[in-house]
Amino acid sequence: MLDETQATDFKSVSFSETVITELMIPSYANFGGKIHGGIILSLMDKVAYVCAAKHAGNYSVTASIDTVDFLHPVEVGDLVSLMAAVNYVGKSSMVVGIRVISQNIKTGEVRHTNTSYFTMIAKDEQNKPVQVPGLLLENEEQVRRFVEAKRRKEIKQAYRQESRKIKAPVNDEHAQEMLQGERCQLQANYNA
Ligand SMILES: CC(C)(COP(=O)(O)OP(=O)(O)OC[C@H]1O[C@@H](n2cnc3c(N)ncnc32)[C@H](O)[C@@H]1OP(=O)(O)O)[C@@H](O)C(=O)NCCC(=O)NCCS
């Protein structure tokens, strides 16, 4: 699928490092007055794309996102900065690590909102995965991130195997056991 003769070069992490800073305007807020999680996710996808496309020199798509936990709410008027760097490359895949921080302009207080890892795939003109340049690691931090991303990938593969159990058939006896102590009840005319 991949043309091994393409992109045999290496690029440094700094070549594609990207920072986006955006002001959180009132139209980004939810009914509770805080910024919608979806706004932050959209910005993360944008910065991941820019970083991946710079490294690949090609159009890239998001294949998966490794966990998004919002650690703090973001307020209207905050400045949100998203720092993205390629942590790992496979053949056509790139793992882009993104650190998101929010800053209160008046107090200067900076809060870590979340860190997530986007797996981006480079595509060619025919919309097929295409090989990306290797990653030139220049310091200990970049080596650590590469190793951590590789471990994360291995754990995710193991999780995928394990999670097949989720779709195992649900029989009545097992269901009764699983529902025990849960906040649900079977409707009177429930027919198993
Ligand atoms: C992700 C996608 C490119 C994979 O295509 P595919 O034909 O299965 O490609 P391959 O099996 O050759 O895999 C290509 C690479 O993607 C990686 N990959 C595929 N699915 C993945 C997933 N769910 N998570 C992480 N990596 C994934 C493979 O490991 C492989 O990496 P490598 O080249 O570094 O070894 C394809 O499913 C796709 O285009 N999905 C839609 C993406 C999109 O539109 N995103 C925007 C969301 S709106």
Ligand as a Chemical Component Dictionary entry (heavy atoms), coordinates in Angstrom:
data_LIG
# 
_chem_comp.id                   LIG 
_chem_comp.type                 NON-POLYMER 
_chem_comp.pdbx_formal_charge   0 
_chem_comp.three_letter_code    LIG 
# 
loop_
_chem_comp_atom.comp_id 
_chem_comp_atom.atom_id 
_chem_comp_atom.alt_atom_id 
_chem_comp_atom.type_symbol 
_chem_comp_atom.charge 
_chem_comp_atom.model_Cartn_x 
_chem_comp_atom.model_Cartn_y 
_chem_comp_atom.model_Cartn_z 
_chem_comp_atom.pdbx_ordinal 
LIG C1  C1  C 0 -7.789  6.083  9.339  1  
LIG C2  C2  C 0 -7.768  5.547  7.924  2  
LIG C3  C3  C 0 -6.880  6.448  7.054  3  
LIG C4  C4  C 0 -7.155  4.154  7.923  4  
LIG O1  O1  O 0 -7.209  3.687  6.612  5  
LIG P1  P1  P 0 -6.821  2.173  6.233  6  
LIG O2  O2  O 0 -7.082  1.948  4.807  7  
LIG O3  O3  O 0 -7.423  1.260  7.256  8  
LIG O4  O4  O 0 -5.278  2.265  6.335  9  
LIG P2  P2  P 0 -4.221  1.203  6.813  10 
LIG O5  O5  O 0 -4.819  -0.027 7.391  11 
LIG O6  O6  O 0 -3.234  1.082  5.717  12 
LIG O7  O7  O 0 -3.542  2.012  8.025  13 
LIG C5  C5  C 0 -2.865  3.217  7.769  14 
LIG C6  C6  C 0 -2.332  3.707  9.089  15 
LIG O8  O8  O 0 -3.413  4.135  9.896  16 
LIG C7  C7  C 0 -3.265  3.568  11.188 17 
LIG N1  N1  N 0 -4.595  3.443  11.740 18 
LIG C8  C8  C 0 -5.688  2.931  11.137 19 
LIG N2  N2  N 0 -6.745  2.994  11.958 20 
LIG C9  C9  C 0 -6.305  3.568  13.100 21 
LIG C10 C10 C 0 -6.916  3.908  14.333 22 
LIG N3  N3  N 0 -8.193  3.676  14.558 23 
LIG N4  N4  N 0 -6.160  4.478  15.279 24 
LIG C11 C11 C 0 -4.867  4.741  15.069 25 
LIG N5  N5  N 0 -4.212  4.450  13.927 26 
LIG C12 C12 C 0 -4.932  3.860  12.953 27 
LIG C13 C13 C 0 -2.585  2.234  10.945 28 
LIG O9  O9  O 0 -1.953  1.773  12.120 29 
LIG C14 C14 C 0 -1.593  2.617  9.884  30 
LIG O10 O10 O 0 -0.484  3.252  10.482 31 
LIG P3  P3  P 0 1.008   3.080  9.841  32 
LIG O11 O11 O 0 0.897   3.412  8.365  33 
LIG O12 O12 O 0 1.833   4.094  10.547 34 
LIG O13 O13 O 0 1.428   1.692  10.070 35 
LIG C15 C15 C 0 -9.196  5.465  7.286  36 
LIG O14 O14 O 0 -9.982  4.611  8.075  37 
LIG C16 C16 C 0 -9.871  6.804  7.176  38 
LIG O15 O15 O 0 -9.646  7.534  6.226  39 
LIG N6  N6  N 0 -10.748 7.137  8.142  40 
LIG C17 C17 C 0 -11.482 8.373  8.139  41 
LIG C18 C18 C 0 -10.608 9.494  8.709  42 
LIG C19 C19 C 0 -11.345 10.795 8.714  43 
LIG O16 O16 O 0 -12.072 11.109 7.799  44 
LIG N7  N7  N 0 -11.142 11.544 9.793  45 
LIG C20 C20 C 0 -11.845 12.733 10.021 46 
LIG C21 C21 C 0 -12.997 12.431 10.918 47 
LIG S1  S1  S 0 -14.406 13.386 10.517 48 
# 
loop_
_chem_comp_bond.comp_id 
_chem_comp_bond.atom_id_1 
_chem_comp_bond.atom_id_2 
_chem_comp_bond.value_order 
_chem_comp_bond.pdbx_ordinal 
LIG C1  C2  SING 1  
LIG C2  C3  SING 2  
LIG C2  C4  SING 3  
LIG C2  C15 SING 4  
LIG C4  O1  SING 5  
LIG O1  P1  SING 6  
LIG P1  O2  DOUB 7  
LIG P1  O3  SING 8  
LIG P1  O4  SING 9  
LIG O4  P2  SING 10 
LIG P2  O5  DOUB 11 
LIG P2  O6  SING 12 
LIG P2  O7  SING 13 
LIG O7  C5  SING 14 
LIG C5  C6  SING 15 
LIG C6  O8  SING 16 
LIG C6  C14 SING 17 
LIG O8  C7  SING 18 
LIG C7  N1  SING 19 
LIG C7  C13 SING 20 
LIG N1  C8  SING 21 
LIG N1  C12 SING 22 
LIG C8  N2  DOUB 23 
LIG N2  C9  SING 24 
LIG C9  C10 SING 25 
LIG C9  C12 DOUB 26 
LIG C10 N3  SING 27 
LIG C10 N4  DOUB 28 
LIG N4  C11 SING 29 
LIG C11 N5  DOUB 30 
LIG N5  C12 SING 31 
LIG C13 O9  SING 32 
LIG C13 C14 SING 33 
LIG C14 O10 SING 34 
LIG O10 P3  SING 35 
LIG P3  O11 DOUB 36 
LIG P3  O12 SING 37 
LIG P3  O13 SING 38 
LIG C15 O14 SING 39 
LIG C15 C16 SING 40 
LIG C16 O15 DOUB 41 
LIG C16 N6  SING 42 
LIG N6  C17 SING 43 
LIG C17 C18 SING 44 
LIG C18 C19 SING 45 
LIG C19 O16 DOUB 46 
LIG C19 N7  SING 47 
LIG N7  C20 SING 48 
LIG C20 C21 SING 49 
LIG C21 S1  SING 50 
# 
